[in-house]
Each structure stands twice: as structure tokens, then as C-alpha cells.
């Protein structure tokens, strides 16, 4: 069994047509949809341990929001972002009822059509609502609320909440004391102006 070919066949049977119907364009194992200046990304990740006996894969989801990235001090990306470059990222398993990492498994006698349907159903039920549910900056900022990062503060500021941005900077300084100078420099530039 060629694991890459089997994974691609499952994706082509179920997920790819669904994503195409939703306006996503395919590039390799990633799918992109643009909404204004923002990008939604769906990436099929194969396991590094795949072999002729077994192939595993999962879905990674991402939202790239240049406004937040620029506020966080990053230059805006040119072209389509990779999933790992996204502002907000999630793996499909965390969104499913079991709320833990989930990998689909192919073995030589797997029925690709069954796995294809299961994959498409999981994305339609959990992945697409997550992407759509973060269309608003306030929703993105809420998802990043607990992260002790400049990105979390930038998301709050982009959503129009300076007080939350300031609280997140203080949280960052408390959780990551070695990043205090970076946090204070960002606050001086964006919150005290």
C-alpha cells in the first residue's frame, strides 16, 4: 500500500469536493478560501510514521488575519498562508465530541469510500463551523484570550478592546517574565499612544 496515494484518494473522494463546493481552492494537501483580506486554511497532515501497513492522517485548520499579525509586529504574508503561519490554529480532533487529537487510519483492507465520507462529515460538522465561527475579530480575540503572547494582545486590540489588550500584556509578563521587555515595548507602542 502506498500511504500517500491512499490518503490522497480518500481526500479526493470526500473532503476535496466538499471544500470545493464551499469555495476553497486546493494546493497540494492544503485548501484555501479567501474572505476579504483574511484566509481560511484546511491542511491534511499525514503521520510521519506512515508505512505500507498503515497510513494515518488528520486535519489542521487555520485562520490568517493580517490585521492582527501586523499589530503583533509581523509583516503581512504575500500569497496564500501555510496552516502553520495562521493567526489562529486548531486541529479537528479538538473540535470533535471527544475533544482530543483524532487521526484517521488506513490499512490495506480499508474501504476508502467509508473513510472519505467520515472525513467529509467531520469537517462539515466541526471544521467548517469553527472556521465560520471565527469570522469576527472579537471571536478570534476570545479564542486567544488565555495565550500569554503579543498575538493575544494584538487580537484584543484589533477587536477594539484596549483594556483586554493591556490585561493580556500583564498576563504575558506574569507568565513569561523573560519576555517582559518585549511585552512592555509592544504596550508602549500600541497602548500608550
Steps between C-alpha positions, in 0.01 A plus 500: 500500500634843405393714801516833318286377211242348736472819706468710185229264367296533821534879495405514130185292558354691794672809632617660174154516336348639820768768530472590133123544541576742786737712291834353607781453247743209531879533506674173584342373821375843602180681411457878517201730498532877506252718686592864437863532613475189721575139415344174621729199466435126521807276496517121478791386716640151449671323789878485484475132598297390196600175332371247247309332785326810637444863411363760741391858436316786666369847417653827613295818473622857495390859467746761378405857595754756376362780718588304816835385363605857415394623846709218646802628306503252213513608136191391307548184296493519124286232341332206665610424857608158611294357787789543747522870407139563603394739775267245657544125460312192609506130432170333408513253792485782756169609345343154492293361790793310656702829499834328445735443211340289226674319215334302224672167432532316170614138480520287182142375536347839595198613304604843364140608428401444864798699631439771239140541617608502866765765432259724307234463772749592774611811312141604422389448861802642686760659273284725286300635799830580676627693198169682456473561875817708493393747233489782756814648660339479845459123458864461399608716794288288737666182373844646573403644840708263714814503285783699664610650171522824305266337247227471767540866594501601133179304442328680787618836368388414145158415645489846659561402863804695629433394860507132407820559302660660807386211722647252255834683504501479880412131478787449255745673734383287793512171307812573298722733704785469249272661241424804718709741291326387180157531665576846636636621166185381325278666762692827472453502124134392485331572833657820628485696178 
